[in-house]
Amino acid sequence: MARGWESKGVEQQQAEAASVTSAPARRLTPEQASRQREQEGLHLSRQRLVQQLERALNPAHREMLERALADLDQRLARLG
């Protein structure tokens, strides 16, 4: 009985995922797509730096990470 419920839950999740991805996406110009990719990359880099900063113990390393984080924040602000 539990197995049947489990597979139905998976089917429902797959159907929901398919309905979300099947929605038509708006077309981006090449410039907009490039800007979006750059922005996503910067956000990922920022996330990684924040994680490293949380674990960093060496003051010099922390300072370097903080400067890199500030630089990424400036670049993200320029992108909008």
PDB file of N, CA, C and O in Angstrom:
ATOM      1  N   MET A   1       0.823  -1.191   0.000  1.00  0.00           N
ATOM      2  CA  MET A   1       0.000   0.000   0.000  1.00  0.00           C
ATOM      3  C   MET A   1       0.871   1.260   0.000  1.00  0.00           C
ATOM      4  O   MET A   1       0.604   2.194  -0.756  1.00  0.00           O
ATOM      5  N   ALA A   2       1.895   1.291   0.830  1.00  0.00           N
ATOM      6  CA  ALA A   2       2.751   2.471   0.906  1.00  0.00           C
ATOM      7  C   ALA A   2       3.458   2.715  -0.419  1.00  0.00           C
ATOM      8  O   ALA A   2       3.660   3.861  -0.819  1.00  0.00           O
ATOM      9  N   ARG A   3       3.828   1.650  -1.091  1.00  0.00           N
ATOM     10  CA  ARG A   3       4.532   1.811  -2.357  1.00  0.00           C
ATOM     11  C   ARG A   3       3.637   2.503  -3.386  1.00  0.00           C
ATOM     12  O   ARG A   3       4.111   3.337  -4.157  1.00  0.00           O
ATOM     13  N   GLY A   4       2.357   2.164  -3.404  1.00  0.00           N
ATOM     14  CA  GLY A   4       1.432   2.810  -4.331  1.00  0.00           C
ATOM     15  C   GLY A   4       1.313   4.302  -4.061  1.00  0.00           C
ATOM     16  O   GLY A   4       1.290   5.108  -4.991  1.00  0.00           O
ATOM     17  N   TRP A   5       1.241   4.659  -2.812  1.00  0.00           N
ATOM     18  CA  TRP A   5       1.156   6.089  -2.472  1.00  0.00           C
ATOM     19  C   TRP A   5       2.434   6.811  -2.858  1.00  0.00           C
ATOM     20  O   TRP A   5       2.401   7.940  -3.346  1.00  0.00           O
ATOM     21  N   GLU A   6       3.554   6.150  -2.636  1.00  0.00           N
ATOM     22  CA  GLU A   6       4.837   6.759  -2.950  1.00  0.00           C
ATOM     23  C   GLU A   6       4.951   7.042  -4.444  1.00  0.00           C
ATOM     24  O   GLU A   6       5.385   8.126  -4.833  1.00  0.00           O
ATOM     25  N   SER A   7       4.571   6.092  -5.278  1.00  0.00           N
ATOM     26  CA  SER A   7       4.687   6.298  -6.719  1.00  0.00           C
ATOM     27  C   SER A   7       3.709   7.359  -7.203  1.00  0.00           C
ATOM     28  O   SER A   7       4.016   8.104  -8.135  1.00  0.00           O
ATOM     29  N   LYS A   8       2.539   7.437  -6.584  1.00  0.00           N
ATOM     30  CA  LYS A   8       1.585   8.482  -6.969  1.00  0.00           C
ATOM     31  C   LYS A   8       2.134   9.850  -6.607  1.00  0.00           C
ATOM     32  O   LYS A   8       1.932  10.814  -7.345  1.00  0.00           O
ATOM     33  N   GLY A   9       2.824   9.947  -5.479  1.00  0.00           N
ATOM     34  CA  GLY A   9       3.444  11.218  -5.104  1.00  0.00           C
ATOM     35  C   GLY A   9       4.505  11.624  -6.101  1.00  0.00           C
ATOM     36  O   GLY A   9       4.612  12.798  -6.456  1.00  0.00           O
ATOM     37  N   VAL A  10       5.285  10.669  -6.553  1.00  0.00           N
ATOM     38  CA  VAL A  10       6.322  10.942  -7.550  1.00  0.00           C
ATOM     39  C   VAL A  10       5.681  11.380  -8.852  1.00  0.00           C
ATOM     40  O   VAL A  10       6.146  12.334  -9.476  1.00  0.00           O
ATOM     41  N   GLU A  11       4.619  10.698  -9.275  1.00  0.00           N
ATOM     42  CA  GLU A  11       3.920  11.078 -10.504  1.00  0.00           C
ATOM     43  C   GLU A  11       3.398  12.504 -10.406  1.00  0.00           C
ATOM     44  O   GLU A  11       3.506  13.281 -11.354  1.00  0.00           O
ATOM     45  N   GLN A  12       2.835  12.839  -9.261  1.00  0.00           N
ATOM     46  CA  GLN A  12       2.297  14.185  -9.080  1.00  0.00           C
ATOM     47  C   GLN A  12       3.422  15.221  -9.142  1.00  0.00           C
ATOM     48  O   GLN A  12       3.261  16.270  -9.765  1.00  0.00           O
ATOM     49  N   GLN A  13       4.544  14.938  -8.509  1.00  0.00           N
ATOM     50  CA  GLN A  13       5.674  15.858  -8.547  1.00  0.00           C
ATOM     51  C   GLN A  13       6.188  16.035  -9.968  1.00  0.00           C
ATOM     52  O   GLN A  13       6.529  17.147 -10.372  1.00  0.00           O
ATOM     53  N   GLN A  14       6.245  14.953 -10.724  1.00  0.00           N
ATOM     54  CA  GLN A  14       6.709  15.038 -12.104  1.00  0.00           C
ATOM     55  C   GLN A  14       5.730  15.846 -12.951  1.00  0.00           C
ATOM     56  O   GLN A  14       6.147  16.630 -13.804  1.00  0.00           O
ATOM     57  N   ALA A  15       4.443  15.662 -12.721  1.00  0.00           N
ATOM     58  CA  ALA A  15       3.448  16.410 -13.480  1.00  0.00           C
ATOM     59  C   ALA A  15       3.536  17.898 -13.163  1.00  0.00           C
ATOM     60  O   ALA A  15       3.419  18.736 -14.057  1.00  0.00           O
ATOM     61  N   GLU A  16       3.740  18.224 -11.892  1.00  0.00           N
ATOM     62  CA  GLU A  16       3.877  19.626 -11.512  1.00  0.00           C
ATOM     63  C   GLU A  16       5.131  20.236 -12.130  1.00  0.00           C
ATOM     64  O   GLU A  16       5.099  21.369 -12.611  1.00  0.00           O
ATOM     65  N   ALA A  17       6.224  19.497 -12.119  1.00  0.00           N
ATOM     66  CA  ALA A  17       7.463  19.987 -12.706  1.00  0.00           C
ATOM     67  C   ALA A  17       7.306  20.201 -14.207  1.00  0.00           C
ATOM     68  O   ALA A  17       7.813  21.181 -14.753  1.00  0.00           O
ATOM     69  N   ALA A  18       6.605  19.286 -14.874  1.00  0.00           N
ATOM     70  CA  ALA A  18       6.400  19.424 -16.311  1.00  0.00           C
ATOM     71  C   ALA A  18       5.530  20.631 -16.628  1.00  0.00           C
ATOM     72  O   ALA A  18       5.766  21.317 -17.622  1.00  0.00           O
ATOM     73  N   SER A  19       4.533  20.898 -15.803  1.00  0.00           N
ATOM     74  CA  SER A  19       3.664  22.049 -16.071  1.00  0.00           C
ATOM     75  C   SER A  19       4.406  23.357 -15.877  1.00  0.00           C
ATOM     76  O   SER A  19       4.128  24.333 -16.573  1.00  0.00           O
ATOM     77  N   VAL A  20       5.342  23.394 -14.945  1.00  0.00           N
ATOM     78  CA  VAL A  20       6.118  24.607 -14.716  1.00  0.00           C
ATOM     79  C   VAL A  20       7.070  24.847 -15.879  1.00  0.00           C
ATOM     80  O   VAL A  20       7.205  25.979 -16.344  1.00  0.00           O
ATOM     81  N   THR A  21       7.729  23.797 -16.353  1.00  0.00           N
ATOM     82  CA  THR A  21       8.697  23.965 -17.425  1.00  0.00           C
ATOM     83  C   THR A  21       8.035  24.116 -18.790  1.00  0.00           C
ATOM     84  O   THR A  21       8.670  24.599 -19.728  1.00  0.00           O
ATOM     85  N   SER A  22       6.780  23.716 -18.920  1.00  0.00           N
ATOM     86  CA  SER A  22       6.134  23.834 -20.214  1.00  0.00           C
ATOM     87  C   SER A  22       5.557  25.224 -20.461  1.00  0.00           C
ATOM     88  O   SER A  22       5.095  25.511 -21.566  1.00  0.00           O
ATOM     89  N   ALA A  23       5.576  26.081 -19.457  1.00  0.00           N
ATOM     90  CA  ALA A  23       5.096  27.450 -19.645  1.00  0.00           C
ATOM     91  C   ALA A  23       6.037  28.156 -20.618  1.00  0.00           C
ATOM     92  O   ALA A  23       7.256  28.025 -20.508  1.00  0.00           O
ATOM     93  N   PRO A  24       5.482  28.895 -21.561  1.00  0.00           N
ATOM     94  CA  PRO A  24       6.343  29.544 -22.551  1.00  0.00           C
ATOM     95  C   PRO A  24       7.215  30.620 -21.905  1.00  0.00           C
ATOM     96  O   PRO A  24       6.726  31.494 -21.189  1.00  0.00           O
ATOM     97  N   ALA A  25       8.495  30.534 -22.175  1.00  0.00           N
ATOM     98  CA  ALA A  25       9.439  31.518 -21.657  1.00  0.00           C
ATOM     99  C   ALA A  25       9.499  32.683 -22.626  1.00  0.00           C
ATOM    100  O   ALA A  25       9.371  32.509 -23.838  1.00  0.00           O
ATOM    101  N   ARG A  26       9.694  33.859 -22.084  1.00  0.00           N
ATOM    102  CA  ARG A  26       9.791  35.012 -22.987  1.00  0.00           C
ATOM    103  C   ARG A  26      11.151  35.004 -23.676  1.00  0.00           C
ATOM    104  O   ARG A  26      12.158  34.593 -23.099  1.00  0.00           O
ATOM    105  N   ARG A  27      11.154  35.453 -24.882  1.00  0.00           N
ATOM    106  CA  ARG A  27      12.377  35.478 -25.664  1.00  0.00           C
ATOM    107  C   ARG A  27      13.260  36.625 -25.193  1.00  0.00           C
ATOM    108  O   ARG A  27      12.792  37.743 -24.974  1.00  0.00           O
ATOM    109  N   LEU A  28      14.531  36.328 -25.043  1.00  0.00           N
ATOM    110  CA  LEU A  28      15.500  37.345 -24.659  1.00  0.00           C
ATOM    111  C   LEU A  28      16.378  37.674 -25.853  1.00  0.00           C
ATOM    112  O   LEU A  28      16.698  36.814 -26.675  1.00  0.00           O
ATOM    113  N   THR A  29      16.755  38.931 -25.925  1.00  0.00           N
ATOM    114  CA  THR A  29      17.725  39.299 -26.954  1.00  0.00           C
ATOM    115  C   THR A  29      19.064  38.692 -26.544  1.00  0.00           C
ATOM    116  O   THR A  29      19.248  38.346 -25.377  1.00  0.00           O
ATOM    117  N   PRO A  30      19.988  38.557 -27.470  1.00  0.00           N
ATOM    118  CA  PRO A  30      21.305  38.014 -27.100  1.00  0.00           C
ATOM    119  C   PRO A  30      21.984  38.829 -25.992  1.00  0.00           C
ATOM    120  O   PRO A  30      22.666  38.268 -25.134  1.00  0.00           O
ATOM    121  N   GLU A  31      21.796  40.138 -26.015  1.00  0.00           N
ATOM    122  CA  GLU A  31      22.393  40.982 -24.973  1.00  0.00           C
ATOM    123  C   GLU A  31      21.752  40.705 -23.619  1.00  0.00           C
ATOM    124  O   GLU A  31      22.447  40.629 -22.606  1.00  0.00           O
ATOM    125  N   GLN A  32      20.431  40.552 -23.597  1.00  0.00           N
ATOM    126  CA  GLN A  32      19.733  40.266 -22.346  1.00  0.00           C
ATOM    127  C   GLN A  32      20.129  38.897 -21.808  1.00  0.00           C
ATOM    128  O   GLN A  32      20.322  38.729 -20.603  1.00  0.00           O
ATOM    129  N   ALA A  33      20.248  37.924 -22.698  1.00  0.00           N
ATOM    130  CA  ALA A  33      20.633  36.578 -22.276  1.00  0.00           C
ATOM    131  C   ALA A  33      22.051  36.585 -21.707  1.00  0.00           C
ATOM    132  O   ALA A  33      22.319  35.933 -20.698  1.00  0.00           O
ATOM    133  N   SER A  34      22.948  37.311 -22.346  1.00  0.00           N
ATOM    134  CA  SER A  34      24.320  37.406 -21.864  1.00  0.00           C
ATOM    135  C   SER A  34      24.364  38.077 -20.499  1.00  0.00           C
ATOM    136  O   SER A  34      25.071  37.628 -19.597  1.00  0.00           O
ATOM    137  N   ARG A  35      23.614  39.137 -20.360  1.00  0.00           N
ATOM    138  CA  ARG A  35      23.561  39.860 -19.085  1.00  0.00           C
ATOM    139  C   ARG A  35      22.981  38.965 -17.985  1.00  0.00           C
ATOM    140  O   ARG A  35      23.468  38.974 -16.854  1.00  0.00           O
ATOM    141  N   GLN A  36      21.957  38.207 -18.312  1.00  0.00           N
ATOM    142  CA  GLN A  36      21.336  37.311 -17.342  1.00  0.00           C
ATOM    143  C   GLN A  36      22.313  36.217 -16.912  1.00  0.00           C
ATOM    144  O   GLN A  36      22.409  35.900 -15.727  1.00  0.00           O
ATOM    145  N   ARG A  37      23.039  35.640 -17.877  1.00  0.00           N
ATOM    146  CA  ARG A  37      24.029  34.612 -17.545  1.00  0.00           C
ATOM    147  C   ARG A  37      25.130  35.183 -16.650  1.00  0.00           C
ATOM    148  O   ARG A  37      25.562  34.542 -15.691  1.00  0.00           O
ATOM    149  N   GLU A  38      25.573  36.394 -16.979  1.00  0.00           N
ATOM    150  CA  GLU A  38      26.618  37.022 -16.172  1.00  0.00           C
ATOM    151  C   GLU A  38      26.117  37.278 -14.750  1.00  0.00           C
ATOM    152  O   GLU A  38      26.835  37.054 -13.776  1.00  0.00           O
ATOM    153  N   GLN A  39      24.891  37.745 -14.651  1.00  0.00           N
ATOM    154  CA  GLN A  39      24.306  38.023 -13.344  1.00  0.00           C
ATOM    155  C   GLN A  39      24.157  36.731 -12.524  1.00  0.00           C
ATOM    156  O   GLN A  39      24.450  36.717 -11.329  1.00  0.00           O
ATOM    157  N   GLU A  40      23.711  35.670 -13.155  1.00  0.00           N
ATOM    158  CA  GLU A  40      23.579  34.384 -12.460  1.00  0.00           C
ATOM    159  C   GLU A  40      24.939  33.870 -12.000  1.00  0.00           C
ATOM    160  O   GLU A  40      25.067  33.340 -10.897  1.00  0.00           O
ATOM    161  N   GLY A  41      25.943  34.027 -12.838  1.00  0.00           N
ATOM    162  CA  GLY A  41      27.298  33.613 -12.472  1.00  0.00           C
ATOM    163  C   GLY A  41      27.833  34.400 -11.287  1.00  0.00           C
ATOM    164  O   GLY A  41      28.473  33.841 -10.397  1.00  0.00           O
ATOM    165  N   LEU A  42      27.565  35.708 -11.281  1.00  0.00           N
ATOM    166  CA  LEU A  42      28.005  36.539 -10.166  1.00  0.00           C
ATOM    167  C   LEU A  42      27.288  36.157  -8.874  1.00  0.00           C
ATOM    168  O   LEU A  42      27.891  36.151  -7.801  1.00  0.00           O
ATOM    169  N   HIS A  43      26.004  35.840  -8.980  1.00  0.00           N
ATOM    170  CA  HIS A  43      25.258  35.423  -7.791  1.00  0.00           C
ATOM    171  C   HIS A  43      25.818  34.104  -7.233  1.00  0.00           C
ATOM    172  O   HIS A  43      25.944  33.941  -6.019  1.00  0.00           O
ATOM    173  N   LEU A  44      26.146  33.184  -8.117  1.00  0.00           N
ATOM    174  CA  LEU A  44      26.727  31.920  -7.669  1.00  0.00           C
ATOM    175  C   LEU A  44      28.099  32.135  -7.023  1.00  0.00           C
ATOM    176  O   LEU A  44      28.418  31.521  -6.005  1.00  0.00           O
ATOM    177  N   SER A  45      28.896  33.003  -7.620  1.00  0.00           N
ATOM    178  CA  SER A  45      30.207  33.310  -7.047  1.00  0.00           C
ATOM    179  C   SER A  45      30.061  33.960  -5.683  1.00  0.00           C
ATOM    180  O   SER A  45      30.817  33.665  -4.758  1.00  0.00           O
ATOM    181  N   ARG A  46      29.085  34.844  -5.567  1.00  0.00           N
ATOM    182  CA  ARG A  46      28.841  35.513  -4.290  1.00  0.00           C
ATOM    183  C   ARG A  46      28.428  34.503  -3.229  1.00  0.00           C
ATOM    184  O   ARG A  46      28.889  34.565  -2.089  1.00  0.00           O
ATOM    185  N   GLN A  47      27.570  33.585  -3.603  1.00  0.00           N
ATOM    186  CA  GLN A  47      27.121  32.558  -2.668  1.00  0.00           C
ATOM    187  C   GLN A  47      28.311  31.716  -2.191  1.00  0.00           C
ATOM    188  O   GLN A  47      28.423  31.403  -1.006  1.00  0.00           O
ATOM    189  N   ARG A  48      29.183  31.359  -3.110  1.00  0.00           N
ATOM    190  CA  ARG A  48      30.359  30.565  -2.749  1.00  0.00           C
ATOM    191  C   ARG A  48      31.284  31.351  -1.819  1.00  0.00           C
ATOM    192  O   ARG A  48      31.818  30.793  -0.861  1.00  0.00           O
ATOM    193  N   LEU A  49      31.476  32.645  -2.097  1.00  0.00           N
ATOM    194  CA  LEU A  49      32.329  33.458  -1.242  1.00  0.00           C
ATOM    195  C   LEU A  49      31.758  33.605   0.162  1.00  0.00           C
ATOM    196  O   LEU A  49      32.502  33.572   1.142  1.00  0.00           O
ATOM    197  N   VAL A  50      30.454  33.764   0.264  1.00  0.00           N
ATOM    198  CA  VAL A  50      29.817  33.872   1.577  1.00  0.00           C
ATOM    199  C   VAL A  50      30.034  32.588   2.366  1.00  0.00           C
ATOM    200  O   VAL A  50      30.315  32.635   3.564  1.00  0.00           O
ATOM    201  N   GLN A  51      29.908  31.452   1.710  1.00  0.00           N
ATOM    202  CA  GLN A  51      30.136  30.170   2.384  1.00  0.00           C
ATOM    203  C   GLN A  51      31.586  30.053   2.850  1.00  0.00           C
ATOM    204  O   GLN A  51      31.847  29.576   3.955  1.00  0.00           O
ATOM    205  N   GLN A  52      32.518  30.482   2.023  1.00  0.00           N
ATOM    206  CA  GLN A  52      33.923  30.424   2.399  1.00  0.00           C
ATOM    207  C   GLN A  52      34.215  31.374   3.552  1.00  0.00           C
ATOM    208  O   GLN A  52      34.986  31.055   4.457  1.00  0.00           O
ATOM    209  N   LEU A  53      33.588  32.544   3.509  1.00  0.00           N
ATOM    210  CA  LEU A  53      33.792  33.538   4.557  1.00  0.00           C
ATOM    211  C   LEU A  53      33.285  33.028   5.901  1.00  0.00           C
ATOM    212  O   LEU A  53      33.874  33.326   6.940  1.00  0.00           O
ATOM    213  N   GLU A  54      32.209  32.272   5.886  1.00  0.00           N
ATOM    214  CA  GLU A  54      31.665  31.714   7.124  1.00  0.00           C
ATOM    215  C   GLU A  54      32.633  30.722   7.775  1.00  0.00           C
ATOM    216  O   GLU A  54      32.623  30.554   8.994  1.00  0.00           O
ATOM    217  N   ARG A  55      33.464  30.070   6.966  1.00  0.00           N
ATOM    218  CA  ARG A  55      34.381  29.057   7.483  1.00  0.00           C
ATOM    219  C   ARG A  55      35.803  29.571   7.683  1.00  0.00           C
ATOM    220  O   ARG A  55      36.610  28.918   8.344  1.00  0.00           O
ATOM    221  N   ALA A  56      36.115  30.731   7.118  1.00  0.00           N
ATOM    222  CA  ALA A  56      37.490  31.231   7.148  1.00  0.00           C
ATOM    223  C   ALA A  56      37.889  31.661   8.559  1.00  0.00           C
ATOM    224  O   ALA A  56      37.136  32.351   9.246  1.00  0.00           O
ATOM    225  N   LEU A  57      39.068  31.251   8.973  1.00  0.00           N
ATOM    226  CA  LEU A  57      39.575  31.599  10.299  1.00  0.00           C
ATOM    227  C   LEU A  57      40.745  32.572  10.227  1.00  0.00           C
ATOM    228  O   LEU A  57      40.911  33.407  11.117  1.00  0.00           O
ATOM    229  N   ASN A  58      41.543  32.475   9.192  1.00  0.00           N
ATOM    230  CA  ASN A  58      42.710  33.324   9.030  1.00  0.00           C
ATOM    231  C   ASN A  58      42.263  34.753   8.696  1.00  0.00           C
ATOM    232  O   ASN A  58      41.515  34.954   7.739  1.00  0.00           O
ATOM    233  N   PRO A  59      42.716  35.754   9.478  1.00  0.00           N
ATOM    234  CA  PRO A  59      42.294  37.139   9.226  1.00  0.00           C
ATOM    235  C   PRO A  59      42.649  37.644   7.830  1.00  0.00           C
ATOM    236  O   PRO A  59      41.862  38.367   7.219  1.00  0.00           O
ATOM    237  N   ALA A  60      43.810  37.278   7.323  1.00  0.00           N
ATOM    238  CA  ALA A  60      44.208  37.720   5.983  1.00  0.00           C
ATOM    239  C   ALA A  60      43.293  37.107   4.916  1.00  0.00           C
ATOM    240  O   ALA A  60      42.910  37.774   3.955  1.00  0.00           O
ATOM    241  N   HIS A  61      42.954  35.842   5.098  1.00  0.00           N
ATOM    242  CA  HIS A  61      42.061  35.176   4.151  1.00  0.00           C
ATOM    243  C   HIS A  61      40.662  35.784   4.219  1.00  0.00           C
ATOM    244  O   HIS A  61      40.022  35.991   3.188  1.00  0.00           O
ATOM    245  N   ARG A  62      40.188  36.071   5.433  1.00  0.00           N
ATOM    246  CA  ARG A  62      38.875  36.704   5.598  1.00  0.00           C
ATOM    247  C   ARG A  62      38.842  38.066   4.904  1.00  0.00           C
ATOM    248  O   ARG A  62      37.861  38.412   4.246  1.00  0.00           O
ATOM    249  N   GLU A  63      39.911  38.828   5.056  1.00  0.00           N
ATOM    250  CA  GLU A  63      39.982  40.150   4.433  1.00  0.00           C
ATOM    251  C   GLU A  63      39.933  40.045   2.912  1.00  0.00           C
ATOM    252  O   GLU A  63      39.253  40.827   2.247  1.00  0.00           O
ATOM    253  N   MET A  64      40.655  39.077   2.372  1.00  0.00           N
ATOM    254  CA  MET A  64      40.658  38.863   0.925  1.00  0.00           C
ATOM    255  C   MET A  64      39.255  38.486   0.437  1.00  0.00           C
ATOM    256  O   MET A  64      38.798  38.977  -0.595  1.00  0.00           O
ATOM    257  N   LEU A  65      38.584  37.616   1.184  1.00  0.00           N
ATOM    258  CA  LEU A  65      37.228  37.209   0.818  1.00  0.00           C
ATOM    259  C   LEU A  65      36.259  38.386   0.911  1.00  0.00           C
ATOM    260  O   LEU A  65      35.381  38.531   0.060  1.00  0.00           O
ATOM    261  N   GLU A  66      36.408  39.219   1.926  1.00  0.00           N
ATOM    262  CA  GLU A  66      35.538  40.388   2.075  1.00  0.00           C
ATOM    263  C   GLU A  66      35.734  41.370   0.928  1.00  0.00           C
ATOM    264  O   GLU A  66      34.767  41.949   0.432  1.00  0.00           O
ATOM    265  N   ARG A  67      36.988  41.560   0.502  1.00  0.00           N
ATOM    266  CA  ARG A  67      37.244  42.455  -0.647  1.00  0.00           C
ATOM    267  C   ARG A  67      36.624  41.875  -1.917  1.00  0.00           C
ATOM    268  O   ARG A  67      36.033  42.607  -2.710  1.00  0.00           O
ATOM    269  N   ALA A  68      36.757  40.569  -2.109  1.00  0.00           N
ATOM    270  CA  ALA A  68      36.175  39.922  -3.290  1.00  0.00           C
ATOM    271  C   ALA A  68      34.653  40.028  -3.254  1.00  0.00           C
ATOM    272  O   ALA A  68      34.018  40.241  -4.287  1.00  0.00           O
ATOM    273  N   LEU A  69      34.075  39.880  -2.078  1.00  0.00           N
ATOM    274  CA  LEU A  69      32.628  39.992  -1.924  1.00  0.00           C
ATOM    275  C   LEU A  69      32.155  41.412  -2.240  1.00  0.00           C
ATOM    276  O   LEU A  69      31.130  41.599  -2.897  1.00  0.00           O
ATOM    277  N   ALA A  70      32.899  42.401  -1.773  1.00  0.00           N
ATOM    278  CA  ALA A  70      32.549  43.800  -2.064  1.00  0.00           C
ATOM    279  C   ALA A  70      32.620  44.069  -3.567  1.00  0.00           C
ATOM    280  O   ALA A  70      31.768  44.764  -4.121  1.00  0.00           O
ATOM    281  N   ASP A  71      33.642  43.514  -4.221  1.00  0.00           N
ATOM    282  CA  ASP A  71      33.780  43.680  -5.669  1.00  0.00           C
ATOM    283  C   ASP A  71      32.595  43.057  -6.405  1.00  0.00           C
ATOM    284  O   ASP A  71      32.047  43.659  -7.329  1.00  0.00           O
ATOM    285  N   LEU A  72      32.204  41.862  -5.998  1.00  0.00           N
ATOM    286  CA  LEU A  72      31.054  41.205  -6.628  1.00  0.00           C
ATOM    287  C   LEU A  72      29.774  42.013  -6.416  1.00  0.00           C
ATOM    288  O   LEU A  72      28.951  42.133  -7.324  1.00  0.00           O
ATOM    289  N   ASP A  73      29.611  42.564  -5.216  1.00  0.00           N
ATOM    290  CA  ASP A  73      28.429  43.384  -4.940  1.00  0.00           C
ATOM    291  C   ASP A  73      28.390  44.616  -5.844  1.00  0.00           C
ATOM    292  O   ASP A  73      27.325  44.999  -6.328  1.00  0.00           O
ATOM    293  N   GLN A  74      29.548  45.234  -6.070  1.00  0.00           N
ATOM    294  CA  GLN A  74      29.614  46.382  -6.975  1.00  0.00           C
ATOM    295  C   GLN A  74      29.255  45.978  -8.402  1.00  0.00           C
ATOM    296  O   GLN A  74      28.508  46.678  -9.086  1.00  0.00           O
ATOM    297  N   ARG A  75      29.787  44.852  -8.840  1.00  0.00           N
ATOM    298  CA  ARG A  75      29.494  44.397 -10.196  1.00  0.00           C
ATOM    299  C   ARG A  75      28.008  44.061 -10.362  1.00  0.00           C
ATOM    300  O   ARG A  75      27.412  44.360 -11.397  1.00  0.00           O
ATOM    301  N   LEU A  76      27.419  43.444  -9.345  1.00  0.00           N
ATOM    302  CA  LEU A  76      25.994  43.134  -9.397  1.00  0.00           C
ATOM    303  C   LEU A  76      25.161  44.416  -9.415  1.00  0.00           C
ATOM    304  O   LEU A  76      24.149  44.484 -10.113  1.00  0.00           O
ATOM    305  N   ALA A  77      25.573  45.420  -8.664  1.00  0.00           N
ATOM    306  CA  ALA A  77      24.849  46.691  -8.634  1.00  0.00           C
ATOM    307  C   ALA A  77      24.894  47.371 -10.002  1.00  0.00           C
ATOM    308  O   ALA A  77      23.911  47.970 -10.436  1.00  0.00           O
ATOM    309  N   ARG A  78      26.041  47.275 -10.678  1.00  0.00           N
ATOM    310  CA  ARG A  78      26.148  47.884 -12.019  1.00  0.00           C
ATOM    311  C   ARG A  78      25.250  47.183 -13.031  1.00  0.00           C
ATOM    312  O   ARG A  78      24.731  47.814 -13.953  1.00  0.00           O
ATOM    313  N   LEU A  79      25.068  45.874 -12.855  1.00  0.00           N
ATOM    314  CA  LEU A  79      24.210  45.123 -13.783  1.00  0.00           C
ATOM    315  C   LEU A  79      22.730  45.408 -13.553  1.00  0.00           C
ATOM    316  O   LEU A  79      21.899  45.193 -14.436  1.00  0.00           O
ATOM    317  N   GLY A  80      22.416  45.889 -12.370  1.00  0.00           N
ATOM    318  CA  GLY A  80      21.009  46.232 -12.106  1.00  0.00           C
ATOM    319  C   GLY A  80      20.460  45.365 -11.107  1.00  0.00           C
ATOM    320  O   GLY A  80      19.289  45.497 -10.751  1.00  0.00           O
TER     321      GLY A  80
END
